[in-house]
Amino acid sequence: MNGLSNARAANPLASPLDTTQYKVIVTNQYGCKDSGLATVNVWKKPTVNAGPDQRIFEGESTMLNGTLAGTSVSFAWTPTTFMLNSSTLTPTVSPEDNTTYTLSGTSELGCGTATDDVTIRVYKKVKAPNVFSPNGDGINNTWVITGIETYPEATVKDFSRIGLVVLQHRSSEKAWERTDNVKTVTIGHDSYVM
């Protein structure tokens, strides 16, 4: 018998994987029979899955794909910042920065809590200055690209008016300044030597 230690014993140990109803049949020495039903309720612990990590561009939205299992389990998302419909397993989110959302499932029968995280990586809009003149006059001497830090594997190249590479570095490096191994640029030159 499913989940019973001994189906012929008067007091078997029942350990079914799911809620199971057992039928007990009793026969005496005279051949008289009677039967009864015994139900063993199995309360399953909560399990949650917040879904796969996702990537979006700044200003976009995406739907989280949470799932929940267990017996009498309630759930909650945290944080609910930039989240629509936080009372569903599939809320829409539009975070401004990289954000990790946590899905928590709690048994209302005292069988514990489970959590899982999903990270939304937000790629920022890149804004590069259209002027760069590292000539020491205090105007536009530093070249800073805002938002580039969200692309750590990118390579930044700056070209002169005639197509020569003036600057090349990894996006994770600091802003380029006139003092970074640059020979002084004289008026009339349109390229810089590093």
Salt bridges, closest charged atoms under 4 A:
ASP18 OD1 - LYS44 NZ 2.51
ASP97 OD1 - LYS124 NZ 2.69
GLU153 OE1 - ARG170 NH2 3.20
GLU173 OE1 - HIS169 ND1 3.74
ASP180 OD1 - LYS174 NZ 3.26
